[in-house]
Amino acid sequence: MNQTDIRALLRDDHERVLADLESLRLESDARRASSGLEKLRRLWVIHALAEETVVYRALEGAEGVRASHSSADERFIEHELVEGLFEKLTRSRPGSLEWNARIRVARELVMRHIEAEHQDMFARLARAFDAEALLEIGHRFSLAHDKLRMLEEAKAA
């Protein structure tokens, strides 16, 4: 079984979201922009749910709920805020001032989320788990990610 450290998997997801946001910003065709936004929303929901159910819970279990509660609460809210921006983008005209402003704000919020996770959560993961456990969390994250992707694809069909 090919396993990857959870931090590498999260970095990959983060880079994909940022690349998709940049593609949306540059897209001039309304149909492709709408399609790209739907793809990005699904990716974000899958990432957020897998991260919340696997990674945040693993940290809560290792550190105790109180120790990791406040930063996890912030991450939950960031996930929710980005999803809200994506929802509002679905009602905006691609290429409009509103569209571009929401894309910029979404990117800034995602960047803030990523920086906080890479600086804080990755360090906490390294303190709480050895290399084998980080691989196991990565495996559980991948399984959750795959299940959620299948559910999202079934909903979209």
C-alpha positions, 0 to 999 in steps of 0.5 A: 500500500502506497502511503504518503505523509498527511502534510504532503497530501494537504500541500497537494490539495492546497496547491491544486486549489490555488492553481484552480483559483488562478485559472478562474481568475484568468478564464474569459469564457463564461461557460468554462469559468462556471464549469471550473468554479463547480470543479473547484467547489467540489474539490474544496468541499472534499478537501475540507470534509476530509481534513476536518474528519480525519486530520482535525480529529486526529489532532484532537485525539492526540492533544486533547480537545482543549489544546487544539480546539481554538485553531480547529474552530478557526479552520472550520470557519475558514472552510465555511467562508471560502465555500460561501464565497464560491456560492456567491461566485455562482451568482456572479458573472464571470469576468465582472468586477464582482467576480474578480473581487470575489476570486481575489478575496477567496484566494487571500482567504485560502492563502491565509488558511494554508499559511496557518496550517503549514506553520501551526498545524503541520508543526503540531502534527510533527510533535504529536505523531511519528513518521508511521502515524503521519503516513497512517493519517495520510492513508485515512485522509486519502480514503476519506478523500476518495469516498467524498469524491465519489459521492460528489461525482454521484451528486453531480451526475 
